[in-house]
Amino acid sequence: MRVPFRTTSILRLALVVLLALLAGCSLFNRGAKKGDAMNTMSVEELYAQGATAIDNRNYDLATRSFQRLISRFPFGAYTEQAQLNLAYAQYKSNKPDDAYSTVNRFIKTYPTHRHVDYAYYLRGLVNFNRSGGFLERYVGQDMTKRDQANLRQSFDDFGALITRYPNSGYAADARQRMIALRNTMAQSELHIAFYYYKRQAYVAASNRAKDIIETYPQTPQVADALAIMYESYARLGQQKLADDAKRVLELNYPEHPALRGKWPHYRSTWWKLIPLSNRG
């Protein structure tokens, strides 16, 4: 029996619509596994599971629990705290980009949340630990010779916490970390000054050393920065500037080896120059 053309067209159209609906259902359910218990858990159960996972240091489960909670229950007190907990779980899972994005979203969405000071603190921690980690602790690589962008961002984040919430319970630790960050950034600048000095680029070396003194005036690196200025000006024939730098060095760091003509010292044949005053 031959099916009329119009009837055939209607059947084809119905088939296309059916396939589109099936594809849509597949798309919306792609993120959830069939039979996953999280699909039927209440908001209280999801939060409790995530919190327990953090206590047990199971950060992968914690991340999945809080993500599912936020997806299924986008509003409410549980969701607010879940976002902050999610950022912490991502941070502990060594996913700094995800953690930083999540905590920034929390700060923008809940600027008056009672734990927003912790959000600022956590944001600082993410970048504070981003540059060091395994290489510095276990391989011995000096992270002051690497890109300092993350550390500068961490310094700014901790500064934002102290500015906005000076009485926060996290402010004292943030201040100590900012001191450590200043020393690290100053040491990074000192490496660059030595790099120029070693290559007899004395103008660049003295300028970089001057920047250290002006930008990081209370760091241990000021001593070697003054010594670089003294030595560089002397080699440039700028005797008055050299004498001024030497006088400040004598007044503040009378034991510095540059004053005894035994500085700088090259520890090896490598180009890296390590200041004697910073040796442990």
C-alpha positions in Angstrom: 0.0 0.0 0.0 1.5 3.4 -1.0 1.6 6.1 1.7 0.5 9.5 0.5 3.4 12.1 0.2 1.9 14.4 2.8 1.6 11.6 5.3 5.2 10.7 4.7 6.3 14.2 5.4 4.4 14.4 8.6 5.9 11.1 9.8 9.4 12.4 9.0 8.8 15.6 10.9 7.5 13.7 13.9 10.6 11.5 13.8 12.9 14.5 13.7 11.1 16.1 16.7 11.4 12.8 18.6 15.1 12.5 18.0 15.6 16.1 19.0 13.8 15.5 22.3 15.8 12.4 23.0 19.0 14.3 22.3 18.0 17.1 24.6 17.3 14.6 27.5 20.7 13.1 26.9 22.3 16.5 27.0 20.7 17.6 30.3 21.5 14.4 32.0 25.0 14.0 30.8 26.6 15.3 34.0 24.8 12.9 36.3 25.5 9.2 36.4 22.5 6.9 36.2 21.7 5.7 39.7 24.0 8.3 41.4 22.9 8.7 45.0 23.7 12.4 44.9 20.8 12.9 42.5 18.3 12.0 45.2 20.1 13.4 48.3 18.6 16.3 50.1 20.5 19.6 50.4 21.3 18.8 54.1 22.7 15.3 53.1 24.8 16.7 50.3 26.3 19.4 52.5 27.0 16.9 55.3 28.7 14.5 52.9 30.9 17.3 51.6 31.8 18.5 55.0 32.6 15.0 56.2 34.8 14.5 53.1 36.8 17.6 53.9 37.3 16.3 57.5 38.5 13.1 56.0 40.7 14.9 53.4 38.8 13.3 50.6 38.8 16.5 48.6 37.6 14.9 45.4 34.4 13.7 47.0 34.0 17.0 48.7 34.4 18.8 45.4 31.8 16.6 43.7 29.4 16.9 46.6 29.4 20.7 46.8 29.3 21.1 43.0 26.2 18.9 42.9 24.6 20.8 45.8 25.2 24.1 44.1 23.8 22.7 40.8 20.7 21.2 42.3 20.0 23.9 45.0 21.2 27.2 43.6 19.8 29.3 46.4 19.9 29.2 50.2 22.3 29.3 53.1 23.7 25.8 52.4 24.5 26.9 48.9 26.4 30.0 50.1 28.6 28.1 52.4 29.0 25.3 49.9 30.6 27.6 47.4 33.2 28.6 50.0 33.8 25.0 51.0 34.1 24.1 47.3 36.9 26.7 46.9 38.7 25.2 49.8 38.4 21.7 48.5 39.7 22.8 45.1 42.6 24.6 46.8 43.5 21.4 48.7 43.2 19.4 45.6 45.9 21.5 44.0 43.5 23.1 41.5 44.5 26.7 42.1 42.7 28.1 38.9 39.4 26.5 39.9 39.8 27.5 43.5 40.6 31.1 42.6 37.7 31.3 40.2 35.3 29.9 42.8 36.4 32.1 45.6 36.2 35.2 43.4 32.7 34.3 42.4 31.8 33.9 46.1 33.2 37.3 47.0 31.3 39.0 44.2 28.0 37.2 44.9 28.1 37.4 48.7 30.1 40.5 49.6 28.4 40.8 53.0 28.6 37.1 54.0 29.7 36.6 57.6 32.7 34.5 56.4 33.8 36.7 53.5 37.0 37.7 55.4 38.0 34.0 55.1 37.2 34.2 51.4 39.8 37.0 51.0 42.3 35.0 53.1 41.7 31.8 51.1 42.2 33.8 47.8 45.6 35.0 49.1 46.6 31.4 50.1 45.8 30.1 46.6 48.5 32.2 45.0 50.8 32.1 48.0 51.2 28.4 47.5 50.9 28.3 43.8 54.6 29.2 43.0 56.3 27.2 45.6 55.0 23.8 46.5 56.9 20.7 45.6 59.8 22.2 43.7 60.9 24.5 46.5 60.3 22.1 49.4 61.6 18.9 47.9 63.8 19.7 44.9 65.5 22.8 46.4 64.7 25.1 43.5 64.9 28.7 44.5 61.5 30.1 43.6 62.7 33.7 43.9 64.2 33.2 40.5 60.9 32.4 38.9 58.0 34.5 37.8 56.7 36.5 40.8 53.3 37.4 39.3 51.4 35.0 41.6 53.2 36.2 44.7 52.4 39.8 43.9 48.8 38.9 43.4 48.9 37.0 46.8 50.4 40.1 48.4 47.5 42.2 47.0 44.9 39.7 48.2 46.2 39.6 51.7 46.4 43.4 51.7 42.7 43.6 50.6 41.8 41.4 53.6 43.7 43.6 56.1 42.3 46.8 54.6 38.7 45.6 54.6 38.8 43.5 57.8 41.7 44.6 60.0 40.2 42.9 63.0 39.6 39.5 61.3 40.9 36.4 62.9 42.9 35.8 59.7 44.5 39.3 59.6 47.6 38.4 61.8 48.6 35.5 59.7 48.0 37.5 56.5 50.4 40.2 57.8 53.1 37.6 58.5 52.6 36.1 55.0 52.9 39.6 53.5 56.2 40.1 55.2 57.5 36.8 53.8 56.2 37.8 50.3 58.0 41.1 50.5 61.2 39.4 51.3 60.7 36.9 48.5 59.9 39.6 45.9 62.9 41.7 47.1 65.1 38.6 46.7 63.8 38.2 43.2 64.7 41.8 42.3 68.2 41.2 43.9 68.8 38.3 41.6 68.2 40.6 38.6 70.5 43.3 40.0 73.3 40.7 40.4 72.6 39.4 36.9 73.3 42.9 35.6 76.3 43.4 37.9 77.9 40.1 36.8 77.7 41.3 33.2 79.2 44.7 34.0 75.9 46.5 33.2 76.5 48.7 36.2 74.0 51.4 35.4 71.2 48.8 35.2 72.5 47.0 38.3 72.6 50.2 40.4 69.1 51.3 39.2 67.7 47.9 40.1 69.4 48.0 43.5 68.0 51.5 44.1 64.5 50.2 43.3 64.9 47.5 45.9 65.8 50.0 48.6 62.9 52.3 47.7 60.2 49.5 47.2 61.3 47.1 49.9 63.0 49.3 52.5 62.7 47.0 55.5 63.8 43.7 54.0 67.1 41.9 54.5 67.9 42.4 50.8 68.6 46.1 51.4 72.1 45.4 52.6 73.2 43.7 49.4 71.3 46.3 47.3 73.4 49.0 49.0 76.6 47.0 48.3 75.6 46.7 44.6 75.1 50.4 44.4 78.4 51.1 46.1 80.3 48.7 43.8 78.5 49.7 40.6 79.0 53.5 41.2 82.7 52.9 41.9 83.2 51.0 38.6 81.3 53.7 36.8 83.6 56.4 38.2 80.8 58.0 40.1 82.9 58.5 43.3 80.5 60.8 45.1 77.5 58.4 44.6 79.8 55.5 45.6 80.9 57.2 48.8 77.3 58.0 49.7 76.2 54.4 49.2 79.2 53.2 51.2 78.4 55.6 54.1 74.8 54.3 54.3 76.1 50.7 54.2 78.6 51.4 57.0 76.0 53.0 59.1 73.4 50.3 58.8 75.4 47.1 58.0 78.9 47.6 59.4 79.7 43.9 59.1 78.9 43.6 55.4 81.8 41.9 53.5 81.7 44.6 50.8 83.3 47.0 53.3 86.2 44.6 53.6 86.8 44.2 49.9 85.6 40.5 50.0 82.5 40.9 48.0 80.9 39.7 45.8 81.9 36.1 46.0 81.2 33.5 43.3 80.2 30.2 44.8 80.8 28.3 41.6 81.6 28.7 37.9 77.9 29.2 37.2 76.5 32.6 36.4 74.4 32.6 39.5 75.7 35.0 42.1 74.7 34.4 45.7 75.2 37.3 48.2 77.2 36.4 51.2 75.0 38.3 53.6 72.0 36.1 52.7 73.7 32.8 53.3 72.3 30.6 56.0 
